[in-house]
Amino acid sequence: MQVTPVTPELLVAEITELVAARSGRVRLAVDGPPPTNPRALADAVAVALRASGRATIVVDAAADYLRPASLRLEFGRTDPDMFLDGWLDVGGLRREVLEPAAPDGSGRVLPRLWDADADRAHRDAYVALPADGVVVLAGALLLGRGLPLDAAVHLRMTEKALARRLPVEQRWTLPAYTRYAAENTPEENANLVVLADHPDRPAIRR
C-alpha cells in the first residue's frame, strides 16, 4: 500500500482523469462524511470536467435525495441504524438519476427530488444529459448499496477524526458510520480512496 499526499487541486485532477478515461456517460460517486465536504469536491470536479468539454451534473444525495420525514424519522430523529439504512432514497436515485444516466438510459436526469427541510418535492425540471455527460453524486453512506455507478471516490475519515470534527448535534450518527465502514466496505467499493482526516491535506491511498 502506498500513501501519496496531494493538494486539493491535484486531487481534483486525479478524479477528473478517472472520469476522462471512460467514454460515454459516466456516473461518479464522491462519498464521505460531512466534515470531508464531498459536495465541495464534487463541485470542483464538475468545474474541471466542464472545462474539458464534458457536460456535468452534480446531485447532492445528502440534501436532495432523502426519503420523506414520515419514513426516515419513523424511529425518531436520532436513530443511527435508520440513518444508515433508511434515510437515503435509493429507489429515487436509481429511477431519477442513475438509470437515466446509464449509457443506454434516456439521459433525462432530475437533479433534486425531495426538499427535506420543507418535507415536500422540489419543483425542478429534468435536465438532458448528453451521450458523453457525467453525473457526480455527492454525499455520505453511498457505497455498498448496489447503486449502478461507473466510478467511486471514498473520502475516508477515521473514527477519532470524525468524532472530533462532527458538530455536537450530529455525533449521534457516529455508530452509523462505524457500521457503514464494517458492513458496506466503502474502501473496497471505491476506485479511489482518499485519506481525509485533514480535508485540506488529503492523501491518496494506492
N, C-alpha and C positions, 0 to 999 in steps of 0.2 A: 504494500500500500504506500502510495506517495501523496503527500500533502503539499500543495503549492499555494502559498499566499498570493492573492491577486488584489488589484484595486477594484473598486466598484465598476469602473469603466471597462477594465479588462474582463470582468465577469459578464457584463452585458455583451461584449464582443464574442465571448466564448459561447454564450447561449444563442446569439444570433447565428453563429456558424453552425451550431447544432441544427437549427431550423433550415439554414441555407443549403445544407447537404441533402435535404429532402425535396423532391419535386412534387408538384400538385398541392392540394390543400394540406395544411398541417394543423393538428390540434395539440397544442403545447400546454402543459400544466406547470405553474410555478407555485409550489406547495410549501407552506411554512407557517408557524405560529405567528400571532400578531406582532411581537417585538421584532421579527425579521423583516416585516413590511413587504410581503410578497406582492402587494398591489403596486408599490412604487417601482419594484424591479420589473414587473410585467409592463408597466407604462414605459420604462426606459427601453426595454427590449422592443416594444412596439414602435417607438420612435426610430430606432435603428433599422428595424425591418422595413418600415415605410420609406426610409431614406434609400434603401437598397431596391425599392420598387415593388415590395410585397405588401399588398393591402392587408391590414391587420386590425382585428377587433379584440379589445380586452374585455373580458367578462369577469366581474368581481363576484365570485361564488359566495364569499363570506358575507356580502352585503345584499346581493340581489337575487340569490337563488336559495333562500331559506324557505322552509315549509311554514304554513300559517301558524300563528301562535297557539291556536287550539290543539294543534298536533305536536309541535315541538316542545310546548310547555306543559304537556299532559301530566307530567310527574313533578311539576314545579319549575321554578326558574333557575335552579342551581343543581340540577341532576347531571353529573358528569357522564354517566352512561348514555343518557338520552342526547346529551350534547354531541357525543361521538356518533351514535347510531341513528339519531332521529331528527337532527336539525337541518342537515343539508338535503335539498330537494334533488336527489339523484335522478329520479324519473324525469323531472323537468329539465335538468341539464342534458340528459340524453336526447329527449324529444325536441327541445327548442334550440340546442346549441351543437352538441357533438355529433349527432346523427346527420343533421343537415350539412355540417361542415366536413363530413366524410368525403373521400374522393368521388364517390358515386352519389353523394347527397344532393339535395336541392340547392344548397348554398344560401338558404333563407334562414338567417340566424336572428334570434331575439336576444339582444344584449342584456336586458334586465326583465325579470319576470315578476318578482314579489318585493314590495316595499315593506320591509319588516317593521319599520318604525310606525307606519300608518296601518300596518296589517291589512293591506289590500294590494291588488295587482297594479303594477306600473302600467302606464298607457303608452309605452314605447312602440314605435313602428319596427317592423322587421328590417334587417339590413341584408343586402345581397353580397355574399362573399364570392369573389371571382374564383376561377379554377386553380389559381396558384395562391389564394389568400391564406391567411393564418388566423386562427383563434388562439388567444392566450388566456387560459383560465387561471385566475389567481385566487388564493385563499388558503385555508388551513384544513387539514384532515381530508385531503382529496384523493390520496393514492390508496391502492389495495382495495378498491371498491368495485372493480370491474368496469370502470368508465372507459369508453373507447378513446384512447389517447395515442398519439403518434410519438410523443416525446414528453419527458417529465424532468423537472428540476426540483430537488428537495432541499430546502434550507433547514439544515439540522442544527438544533439548539439543545444542549444538554439540559437535564432536569434542573440542575442547580442554577444554570444561567437563566432558564425560563422562569423559575420561581423568583429569581432576583429581579427580572425585568418586567414581568407581568404586573399590571396595576392591581392593587389590593382587591378591588371589586371583581377581578377576573380570576383570582387564584383558585376558585372552586373548580375551574376547568383543568387543573393540573393532572388529576387522575385520568382524564380523558386522553391527554397527550401521552401519558405513560402507557396506557392500553394501546393507543394507536401505534406507538413505536414497536410494541411487542407483537401485536396481532396483525396489523396491516403491513408491517415491514416496509415502510416507505423507502428506505435506503436500497432495498432490493428491487423496488419497482420504479426507481428513477434512473434516467440516463446520466444524470449529473448530480452529485451530492456536494453541497456547499456547506462547509463548517461555518456557522453564523452566530457563535456565542457573542462575537463582537461584530454586529452587522456592518459597521463602517470599515471593518478589516476582514473581509471574507477570505476563505481559503477553499480551494477545490480539492476534493479527495479523489484520487485516481486509482 
